[in-house]
Amino acid sequence: MLRRCAVPVLAVLTAAVGAGCSSSADTADPAAVVPARAPAYLEATVAPEGQLRDDALAAGRKLLGTDDPEARLRQLLRDHGKGDVEAWLGDRVAAFALPSARGTREGAVVATTSDADAAAKYVDTQGSKTERHRDVDIHTGADGTAYALVEDQVVAGAPAAVRAAIDAAAGDALADSDDFKKAFDRVDGDEGIGRAYLAPRALLEHSALASGAGMLGSLASGALTGALPSAVAARFHADGDAIRADVASIGGAKPGEPADPGLVAGLTGKAWLAAGVGEVGPRIEEQLGGSQAMLGLLSAQAGLDVEKDLLSWMGQGAVFVTGADRSSASGALVVHSTDPAATRAAIPKLSGLIGRFASGIATTPLHASGVDAGFTLRPPGASQPVHVAAAGDRFIVALGDEALREAISPSSRLGDDPSFRKAAATLGDDLDPTAYVAVQRLGDLAGNAGELETYLQRFSALVAADRGDGRWRASLAFR
């Protein structure tokens, strides 16, 4: 169900803000009928007041490409709803996803109501099949979508998700979850126009990595689970310049030094994706749990001292991706070296390591302008070579010749790109981006993505700033 209505739900959740569909205020919380085990939750406030409303309407004009977003929203509701939604729609609309026993995703949409009687009549007209769960009637339509009125809130989606919402209302709801409350307590800013919640560990536990890759998948999943946050929360704001999110996490690996925005700004101006990754050496060690035993085991297997020969000189890092389409995509990881001599010495050890463990992949010496030491390998089926190089105070892993050249000596700086600078200005609070995505390029790569592509074309770039201590601000800038 969520797959069929993903774009309409996105449009309604975003455009409904400020459109004024609600006829009277309600105080219901959609998260109160969402199961605590839901790993993903998205909510929007319908019809905010004052400056929030003015700003939301300005964003709606940009997003929907119209001077009358309220009329466009009503059209969306007529196109994608069933029956008279406007008669009962309340102040908040949300969507949640649940993992199923089959490893797929099931979910539902939740809407608070301004008129519970009108909402009950709406639910009663949805489908001819009726079942009863915990004294709540569930109506299911021919397309398999189930509807129920739960604590005066309309829930529509996969039957299992609707039943789970009824159970949540009786106890163990997301709104009462400790992780949910603690994560939102850490988010900067006021309520805004919406919020979102993710449980990364729960998502990983039900992923193909954890369930479909045997012992290797279990080991990888176990290593990642401890490092991932247990919860991530975000609050949204919007105006005519951008849609912004203040984000915070709890649990997981201890946050290291924030990514260096200067390193990101200094990457090639050809990049359509760029992101700082913080202090690479300490972060890798943290991912390994800081265990000397684990480092010793890896060192014994690799035939080198992982901590001394590799991690000790790895400072701030960043990645970038270039290319006009999928066939020409390339990119690189660029790591600042705190000890260039140690980096040069590590190159032959890394080459030998690949020769030892990567059967059938040969390495050849790399000779290129600006490279002090390096080697090249070409994995089976790869369209471009992979270069590993020490170049001055940089350690580089690059896919393709051009990416290597741009990593060593950029032909232009990302920080000088007008789109980057304009998007960066929307972050506010004198924050500088540590991540950047040219959204229009995503639309080009997505190809024929229908409505999604149309909405992507409304934006110029996504930028984010690492504020440290597990907090970020992201901004999706309008064109």
N, C-alpha and C positions, 0 to 999 in steps of 0.2 A: 504494500500500500504506500509506504513512504517513498519508494522509488517512483511510483506513478505520479505522486503529487509533490515531489521534491521542489521543482521550480515554482509551481503555484504557491506552495507554502512559503518558500523564500520570499516571493513577491509580496504576499499578503502580510507576512510578519514584518517586513521592512516598510512597505508602503502604508500599511494600516496606521502606523504611528503618525499621529497628527491629523488623521483624516476625519476624525470626529464621528465615527459610527456609533459609539456608545451613547445611549440616551440618558443614562443615569449612572452614577458612580457605584462600584461594587468593591468589596474588600477581600474577595476570595483570592486564594493563592493557588495557581495551577500546580505548583510543586507539591502541594498537599495531597494531590491525587496521583502523583507519579511515584512508582516504586523506588525505594532507596537504592536498589541494585542497578538502576538505569545508569549506564556509563556515559550517556550523552543527553543534554537537555538544552533547549533554546527557547527563550521567552521574549516577547515584545509587549510594551505598554501601548495600548490603543488610546488615542485622544488625550495626550498630556496637555497641560495648561501653560499659559504664559509664554515665556521665552522658549521653553522646551518645545512647545507646539509650533511656534514660528520657525525655529531651527529645523524641526522635523519636516515641516511642509517644504522648506527650501531644499532639503535633501530629497524629498519625494519628487519635486519637480525635476531634479537632475536624474534621479534613478529611473523614473518612468518616462522621461522625455516629454513632459507635458506641463502646461501652465496651470492645469487643474488636476492635481493628484487625487483629490477627493473623489472626483467623478471617475477617474481611472481605477481607483480602488474598488468602487462600487461595481464597475464593469468586471474586474477580476473576480469579485465575489460571485457575481452572476454567472461568469464563465466556469468557475471551478467549484462553486458551492452547489448544494442541492437543496432547493427550497429557499425560504426567506430568512437568510442569515442575519441581515441587517436588523430585523425586528427584535432580536434578542442578544446580539453580540455585546459582550461586556468590555471591561477595561484592559484585559490581558489575554493574549493568545500565546500558546506554547506548543512545542513538539518534543517528543522524547523517543529514544531508541532503546531496545532491549536485545541482549544476545539470546538466541534461541538454542534449543538442544541440537539443532542441525548445523550450528555454526553460522547461520545467516542472521540478518538483522530484522527485528520486528519492532514496530513502534506505533505511535498514535499522536494525534493532535488534540490539545486541550484548549477549550475556550471558556472563560468566565462569562457569566450572563448578566444582562441588565433587566431581564424579564424571565424569571424561571418558568412561568406558565407557558410563555411563547416558546421557550427552549424545549420544554417537555413535548409540546405539540410537534415541534420540528423533529425531534428524535422519534416520536411515534410514527411518523410518515416515512422513515427510512427503512425500506426493505420489508418483505413479508415474513421472513423467518425470525422468530422470537425465542429467546431462551432466558432463563432467570439465574442470576448468580448473586448470592448473598442478598437476596430480596431486591435486586436491581434488575430491571428488564434490559436486555441487550437485543437490539434490532440489527439484523444483518441483511445487506442488499445483495443483489445478483452478482455484483463484482467482488464480493467477499469482504467488503468493508463493514465493520461493526460500529454501532452507535449506542451510547448510553448517557443518561443524565446521572452524574455522580457528584453528590454533595452540591447540587445546583450548578455543576459545570458540565459542559458537553464534551464528551470524549469520543473520538472517531479514529478508527485505525484497524490494525490487525486484531482479530478476535482475542488472541492470547494477551495482547497488550491491553485491551479494554478490560478483560477480566483482572489483569494485574493491577490496573488502576483502581478497580473496585476494592481489591484486597488492600491496596496501599491506603485508601481512605479509612479503612478499618484499623490501620496501624502500620508502622514501618514505612512511612512516606519519606520521600527525598527531602522535603522541607525540614524534617526532624533529624536528618542525618548529621552526625558530628562533622564529617569531612565537608559536607555541603556548607554548613554554617561557618566553620573555621576558614574555609577558602574565601568565602565572600567577606568575612571580617578583615581579610588582608588586602582586599581590593581598594585602591585609591579612588577618590571621587564620590559623587553622590549617586542616587539611584539611576538617573539617566532615562533612556528610552527602552532599555531591554537588558537582558543578561543571558549568560551561557555558562554551562558547567560540563566538564569532561572528567572522567575517571580513567586516566591512561593505563593504569595497571590492570583494571578490569577489562579494558579493550584488548590489551595484549594477551591476557589469559584466554580470551576466546578467539584469538587470531589464528591464522594458518601456521604462523611461526611456532606457536605453542602446541597446536593440536595435530599438525599435519607433516611435521618434519622429523619424526622419530626422536632418537636420543639427542642428535645435534640441535634440533629445534628446542627440545626441553632445556638443554644447557644454555642455549642462547637466550631463551625466554627467562630462565632463572637469573642470568646475569643482568638482563635489562630490567627486570621487574623491580629489583632493589634500587636501581638508579632512577627510575621514572618517578615523577610526582604521584602521590596517591590521588590528588584532586587538583584541578585547574579551574578557576572561576574568572569571569569577565563581566564587566558592565559596559554598556554601549551609550555613546552620545553621537549626535549627527547634526550637521548644518549644511549650508550650500557649498562648503568646501570639501567636506570629507565625512566619512563614518568612522568613529574612533572607538577603540576598546582599551580599557585599563584592565590588565590581567595580573593575576597572582596565583601562585601554586603553594601547596603544602606537601611535605613528605619528600621522599626521594633523596638523591645525592645532594650533599651540601653544596649550595651555589658557590662557584668560584668567582674570580674576578670578572666583572662584566666585560663583554666583548668590546674591542677597541673601535669606536666609530671612525677614527682616523685611518685605520687599516682598510675598512670597508670603502670609505670615500676615495682612497688611493688606488682601488682596483680599476681595471680597464673600463672605460666608458662604453665599450661594446657590450658589456654584461647586461642581460635582462633579468638576471637573478644574482643576488650577492648577499652574503650573510657572514657575520662574524661568529666565531665558535668559541671565543674566550681563550684561556690558557690551555693549550692542547695537552701538554705533558701532564699537568695536575689533573685535568679532566679525565684523561685515559686512566690514570692511576686510580682516580675516584671510581670510575666505572668498574674497575677490577676489585673494588672494595677496599683499596689501600692495603691489601694483604701481601706481606712480604713472601709468604708461602706461595701465593699465586704467581707473583712476579718471579720467584725462584723457579717454579715449575715451567713457566713460559721461557725463561732464559735457558734452562736446560734443554728444552725441546728445540729452541731456535738456534742454540749454539752461540749466543751472545748475551751480554748483560743488558736486559731490556731497559732497566732503570738508568744505568749509567750511559749506555751507548745510544739510547734513543730519547727516552722521556726527559732526561736532565736538561737538554738544550731546546726543547720545544716550548716556545713562548706563545704569544697571541697568534691565532689563525683565522683565516677567512676562506670562503669558497665563492666561486663565480661560475656562471653558465652563460655561454654565448651561442649564437646560431639562429638563422632565420626560420628553420623548420627542424623536424625531428631528425632528418637525414644529415643535417649539417651541425647538429648540436655538439658542443664541446665545452670544456671547462677545466677548472683546476682548483686544487687545494693549495693555499699559500700559507706557510707557517713561518713566523719570525724566529730566527735562530739566535739564541743568546750566546752561542759559542760556535761561530762558523767553522772553526777548525774541527771541532767534534762532529759537526754535520757532514763535512767532507769525508771524514774518516768513517762515518756510518754508511756511506753510499755503497762501497764494495761489500760490506756485511749484509746489507739489505738485498743486494743482487744475489749473493750466495744463498741467502735465506729463500728467495723465490726459486732458485734452481733446485733447492733441496726439497721444498714442499709442493711446488707447482709443477707436477709432472707434465712434460710435453711443451712447456712454455720456456723458451730460451731468451736470455737477455743479451743485449749487445751494448757496447760502450756508446755513450751519447756525446757527440761533439757538436756544440751549437754556440752561437754568440751569447756571451754572458754566463755560460755554464762552467762552473769550476770543477764539478765532478757529477757524473750521472750515468744512467743506463736507460735503455728502451726495451720494452717488451710488447708483444702483440698477442693478446689472449685469443683463443680460437673464436672465429666468427666476428671479431671486432673489426669495424670499418676504419678505425684510426688507431695509431700506436699510442701506448701509454708511456710517458716520459717521467722519470724520477730524477730530480736534479737538486744539487746544491748550487745556488747562485748568489754570491755575496752573503748577505745575512738572511737569505730566504731559502727555505726548503720547499720544494714544489713537486706535486704530483699532478701531471697535466694529461688530459685526453686530447691528443691532436697537436700538430706542429704550431698552429696559430695560437692555441691556448697557452702553450709554453712561452711563445714570444710575448704575448700580452701579460703573462704572469711575471716575466723578468723585467720587461720595459714597456709599460702600457702606452699605446698610441694616443690615448686620451684618458682623462680621469673621470670616474663615475661621479665624483663630487662636483664636477663642473657641468654635468649634464642638466639641462633646464628641467626636464621631467623629474629628476631626482631632487633637485633643489626645491621645486614647487611642492612636491609631496612632503619633503622634510619639514617645510614651514608649517604644515598642518598638524604636526605633532604637538606643538606648543611647549610651554615651560622650558624653552631653550634646549630641548632634547635633540640629539643628533642620531640619525638612523644607524642601527647596527645590522639591519636587514632591509632588503629592497627587492621588489618584484615588479617588473613592467607588466601590468595586468593585460594590456592590449595584446602583448605577445602571447600570453596564456590563451587568449581567445583565438589567436591565429593557430596555435598548436592544437587547440581543442578541435579545430575543424568545424564540421557541420554539427554544432551542439544545440541548435534550435534556440529556445528562449534563454538558456544559460548564456550562450554567446552574445545575445542581444544585451543582457544586463552587464556582462563583462566589458562591453564596449563603452559603457557609461563612465568607466573609471580609467585613470591614467596609471596609477602606481599604488602599490601597497608598501608601506614602510613601517618599521618597528624599531623601538629603542629599548635596549636592555638597561633597566634601572637598578639592577643588582638585587640581591636578596630574594630572588625568585619573583621579581615584579617586572612587568613590561608595559609599554604603551604601543599600540598599533594604530595605524591610520590608513584607511582606504580612500585615496584622494580622487575626487571627481575630475573629469577632463574639463 
